[in-house]
Amino acid sequence: MNWVKISRVFLAIMFIFSAVSKMLSLPFFDGLVAELLLGPDYYNQPDGLFYTQLLTRFLIAAELVLGVAILLEWKIKKIVAPAILAVLILFTAHLFYEGFRSPKGFIEGNCGCFGDILPMNNLESILKNVVGMIAAFWVIRGYKQDERPFPAWTTTVILGVVTLATLGATVKSYQTEATSEVIENDTSLTVVQPTDSSQISDTTVEMEDSQPDATQSTHQTSEPVSSNPTPNQPVKPSQPKLDPTLKMLSALPELSDGSKLSFEGKKLVCMFSMTCGHCQEIYKTICQAKSDPNWPSIALINFGKDFEQQYFFNQAGGCKHPHLRTEDYVQFNKWLEGEGFPRILAIENNKIVKSWDIDSYTEEGLFQFYGITKKEESSGGIKLQGSGEGLNLQGKNPWD
């Protein structure tokens, strides 16, 4: 068995897959590198983001070139294999640094090595890199220039198969799963006066099924208001002072049902990436338990493409709450404020009273906060009880 050739094929597959998967999740990879180089508030640094994009594209191109070059009979021992070994050592050192520095440690999060096509934590990626370094060292040690080369079709076939397989990983099923209850659009969000949304004018936002109000005049006449109101002049009610997060969210465009976000009473604002498995599980769970009267009105801020959003709602059994959608990952991170998705905000009377992200969310914590507690667990699902009847919840905590 020729271990040198096996090692070359393994390295080619690893690097080509890594490059293609990053291309398919380019906004995610851009954000990951920008956060590393510019800090958590990278979305407020447009100049740095520009150069970060140049760097990410160079890294992807370099991975693709090395993945193809290791299969060709050119400078394998002197240039290509040593370059692959150097890249793996560099990224492994970075993963160790991140593992020791990050509160998540080595076993949580996504290192971004394969984008969001194949999420890997730091430890998994380190082990993968160690195997790659062994393979690269084996090639450097055992490659002989005069040995029989790969057939001419090898490079083309491996490049095509790996690319097709990576693209195939993004294909989703649109088969609707049945849930205990299918929820129509929740229209309980209050319509408020429009606010300035110029700060997010560069965002791609989806607004569905929004019907204009036929009774509303298309032109409004503004009159000067005296600083000393007279009995004939109504006093304009003072607006509640919002914290920075709610102030930012209040500037969002209309949701899919034509409403604007209002924070009076109880609201639950969920920020989801629609290709995120954790986000999908959380939303499915919320939909399944939505009949409990303790739940507040719910609004979604979704990141992803239109077909991804269709799948996101279908996997929850056709459940669909008022929502807006953006394809701008940088803008989405502004709303996340540096937190990891999913981000969930519990709001009561213009105040954020509780928040969850990928590190702090638990299904039990969310239910208990709204007075819905687990009653019992069985192989058939999880039964819940609140002020209403118990519900059968098919599924598990996505972090179990």
Secondary structure, 3 states (H helix, E strand, C coil): CCHHHHHHHHHHHHHHHHHHHHHHCHHHHHHHHHHHHHCCCHHHCHHHHHHHHHHHHHHHHHHHHHHHHCCCCCCHHHHHHHHHHHHHHHHHHHHHHHHHHCCCCCCCCCCCCCCCCCCCCHHHHHHHHHHHHHHHHHHHHHCCCCCCCCCCCHHHHHHHHHHHHHHHCCCCCCCCCCCCCCCCCCCCCCCCCCCCCHHHCCCCCCCCCCCCCCCCCCCCCCCCCCCCCCCCCCCCCCCCCCCHHHHHHHCCCCCCCCCCCCCCCEEEEEEEECCCHHHHHHHHHHHHCCCCCCCCEEEEEEECCHHHHHHHHHCCCCCCCCEEEECCHHHHHHHHCCCCCCEEEEEECCEEEEEECCCCCCHHHHHHHCCCEEEEEECCEEEEECCCCCEEECCCCCCC
